[in-house]
Amino acid sequence: MRAIVIARPGGPEVLELRDVPAPEPSRGEVRVRVRATAVNRADLLQRMGVYPAPPGSPADIPGLEIAGEVDAVDDGATEFGVGDRVFGVVGGGGYAEYLTVHARTLAPMPPGMSFDAAAAVPEAFVTAWDAMVDQARLTAGETVLVHAVGSGVGTAAIQIARAIGARSIGTARTADKLERARALGLDEGILAGDAKFADEVRKRTGGRGIDVVVELVGGAYVAQDVACIATKGRIVVVGMMAGPQCDLDLGALMRKRAEIRGTMLRSRPLEEKILAARALERHLVPLFARGTLKPIVAKVLPLAEAGEAHRLMQRNETFGKIVLEVG
Ligand SMILES: NC(=O)c1ccc[n+]([C@@H]2O[C@H](COP(=O)([O-])OP(=O)(O)OC[C@H]3O[C@@H](n4cnc5c(N)ncnc54)[C@H](OP(=O)(O)O)[C@@H]3O)[C@@H](O)[C@H]2O)c1
């Protein structure tokens, strides 16, 4: 099969299209003929050699999400048959024509959705749903602050917030992304080029503060989150593009009885990945089928141009997901 292989740790040029043996499904697994995959920040780190693949995933083929057709089924996998259109989050190996995964980590694709669009869904929407709804318990009538609102996860979070009846405030470093996010249901945008937004959030919540923060940026943003979190508010740290360190006012955190928690999909054990896939099938697929949620695709490139896709992500210019068409 054709696959993008990380030839050695380095820049986008180390991603090489090669012929490699296709994997065979083992107990409980299906093999998927991947039609499209999408790019994630973790792929960039794996390519640089600082974020090794989790156990059980190919060490040198990146790719954390796929959409495709079931191509072979092990006797122990009863959920899908050959030819079923499936999508889901995987531990790695998505930049390839074939991939084997535990059947229950996949979900059926929404009816009528293209493979390119479906590949833009799993990682962004599962991460956003899991962090914001399952972990931070966002409910109707509450207000959520979504940072990097033009990111793959950000564009998913604001759509989910609208779908469940929550109000959303988003930050971005460019006005254009805030404008585009408004078209997806973002209620209010704050330009946060200077990483300072707490005063503005307090103002826009009538001094009450924010109920939930989907923290995709990390670094100094987290101290600002604590400064504008409401009493009993919940901050979920999902990403750290601005760095892993911050200086926190623990007194404010205690006075407000607020929570900060971290989350990561990629490192979870199989049983938790299965739960995430069930949330995709049960809560998100119906919202896509109804048109309430939409995959946001910034760019589609052929698999062979994976290096160019990584460069594009590094430039921070995209709004939504970068999809790689496997064909
Ligand atoms: N924990 C998990 O399981 C999990 C799963 C998926 C993703 N993530 C994380 O979630 C975050 C978003 O991922 P994604 O794939 O959705 O991102 P993405 O589509 O690549 O978008 C990232 C956006 O963030 C903004 N940004 C980049 N560096 C920044 C910085 N230093 N300060 C402020 N803004 C910055 C940029 O937009 P502007 O500058 O124009 O606003 C950029 O376009 C990443 O940190 C990723 O690692 C975590």
The ligand as an SDF file (V2000), in Angstrom:
LIG
                    3D

 48 52  0  0  0  0  0  0  0  0999 V2000
   -5.7810   16.9860   24.0020 N   0  0  0  0  0  0  0  0  0  0  0  0
   -6.1950   16.4250   22.8800 C   0  0  0  0  0  0  0  0  0  0  0  0
   -6.6050   15.2690   22.8680 O   0  0  0  0  0  0  0  0  0  0  0  0
   -6.1630   17.2190   21.6190 C   0  0  0  0  0  0  0  0  0  0  0  0
   -6.8020   16.7310   20.4620 C   0  0  0  0  0  0  0  0  0  0  0  0
   -6.7900   17.5580   19.3130 C   0  0  0  0  0  0  0  0  0  0  0  0
   -6.1360   18.7790   19.3460 C   0  0  0  0  0  0  0  0  0  0  0  0
   -5.5110   19.1740   20.4950 N   0  0  0  0  0  0  0  0  0  0  0  0
   -4.8420   20.4800   20.5860 C   0  0  0  0  0  0  0  0  0  0  0  0
   -5.8070   21.4850   20.3280 O   0  0  0  0  0  0  0  0  0  0  0  0
   -5.1760   22.6230   19.7730 C   0  0  0  0  0  0  0  0  0  0  0  0
   -5.8620   22.9890   18.4840 C   0  0  0  0  0  0  0  0  0  0  0  0
   -5.5870   21.9750   17.5340 O   0  0  0  0  0  0  0  0  0  0  0  0
   -6.1120   22.1140   16.0400 P   0  0  0  0  0  0  0  0  0  0  0  0
   -5.6080   20.9610   15.2600 O   0  0  0  0  0  0  0  0  0  0  0  0
   -7.5690   22.3310   16.0920 O   0  0  0  0  0  0  0  0  0  0  0  0
   -5.3490   23.4420   15.6160 O   0  0  0  0  0  0  0  0  0  0  0  0
   -5.2390   24.1840   14.2030 P   0  0  0  0  0  0  0  0  0  0  0  0
   -6.4330   23.8740   13.3700 O   0  0  0  0  0  0  0  0  0  0  0  0
   -3.9150   23.9220   13.6450 O   0  0  0  0  0  0  0  0  0  0  0  0
   -5.3400   25.7300   14.6200 O   0  0  0  0  0  0  0  0  0  0  0  0
   -4.4860   26.2780   15.5320 C   0  0  0  0  0  0  0  0  0  0  0  0
   -4.7210   27.8020   15.5880 C   0  0  0  0  0  0  0  0  0  0  0  0
   -4.3190   28.2490   16.8770 O   0  0  0  0  0  0  0  0  0  0  0  0
   -3.8090   29.5530   16.8020 C   0  0  0  0  0  0  0  0  0  0  0  0
   -2.4830   29.5770   17.4510 N   0  0  0  0  0  0  0  0  0  0  0  0
   -1.3760   28.8930   17.1010 C   0  0  0  0  0  0  0  0  0  0  0  0
   -0.3650   29.1620   17.9400 N   0  0  0  0  0  0  0  0  0  0  0  0
   -0.8490   30.0360   18.8490 C   0  0  0  0  0  0  0  0  0  0  0  0
   -0.2910   30.7070   19.9510 C   0  0  0  0  0  0  0  0  0  0  0  0
    0.9860   30.5230   20.3060 N   0  0  0  0  0  0  0  0  0  0  0  0
   -1.0770   31.5640   20.6440 N   0  0  0  0  0  0  0  0  0  0  0  0
   -2.3760   31.7670   20.2990 C   0  0  0  0  0  0  0  0  0  0  0  0
   -2.9580   31.1610   19.2520 N   0  0  0  0  0  0  0  0  0  0  0  0
   -2.2070   30.2990   18.5380 C   0  0  0  0  0  0  0  0  0  0  0  0
   -3.7100   29.9240   15.3220 C   0  0  0  0  0  0  0  0  0  0  0  0
   -4.8190   30.7650   14.9810 O   0  0  0  0  0  0  0  0  0  0  0  0
   -4.7890   32.3810   15.2330 P   0  0  0  0  0  0  0  0  0  0  0  0
   -3.4300   32.7040   15.7360 O   0  0  0  0  0  0  0  0  0  0  0  0
   -5.0630   33.0040   13.9190 O   0  0  0  0  0  0  0  0  0  0  0  0
   -5.8770   32.6400   16.1960 O   0  0  0  0  0  0  0  0  0  0  0  0
   -3.8640   28.5770   14.6140 C   0  0  0  0  0  0  0  0  0  0  0  0
   -4.4560   28.6710   13.3520 O   0  0  0  0  0  0  0  0  0  0  0  0
   -3.6930   22.2260   19.5840 C   0  0  0  0  0  0  0  0  0  0  0  0
   -2.9740   22.6730   20.7040 O   0  0  0  0  0  0  0  0  0  0  0  0
   -3.7530   20.7140   19.5770 C   0  0  0  0  0  0  0  0  0  0  0  0
   -2.5420   20.1420   19.9760 O   0  0  0  0  0  0  0  0  0  0  0  0
   -5.5220   18.4220   21.6070 C   0  0  0  0  0  0  0  0  0  0  0  0
  1  2  1  0
  2  3  2  0
  2  4  1  0
  4  5  1  0
  4 48  2  0
  5  6  2  0
  6  7  1  0
  7  8  2  0
  8  9  1  0
  8 48  1  0
  9 10  1  0
  9 46  1  0
 10 11  1  0
 11 12  1  0
 11 44  1  0
 12 13  1  0
 13 14  1  0
 14 15  2  0
 14 16  1  0
 14 17  1  0
 17 18  1  0
 18 19  2  0
 18 20  1  0
 18 21  1  0
 21 22  1  0
 22 23  1  0
 23 24  1  0
 23 42  1  0
 24 25  1  0
 25 26  1  0
 25 36  1  0
 26 27  1  0
 26 35  1  0
 27 28  2  0
 28 29  1  0
 29 30  1  0
 29 35  2  0
 30 31  1  0
 30 32  2  0
 32 33  1  0
 33 34  2  0
 34 35  1  0
 36 37  1  0
 36 42  1  0
 37 38  1  0
 38 39  2  0
 38 40  1  0
 38 41  1  0
 42 43  1  0
 44 45  1  0
 44 46  1  0
 46 47  1  0
M  CHG  2   8   1  16  -1
M  END
$$$$
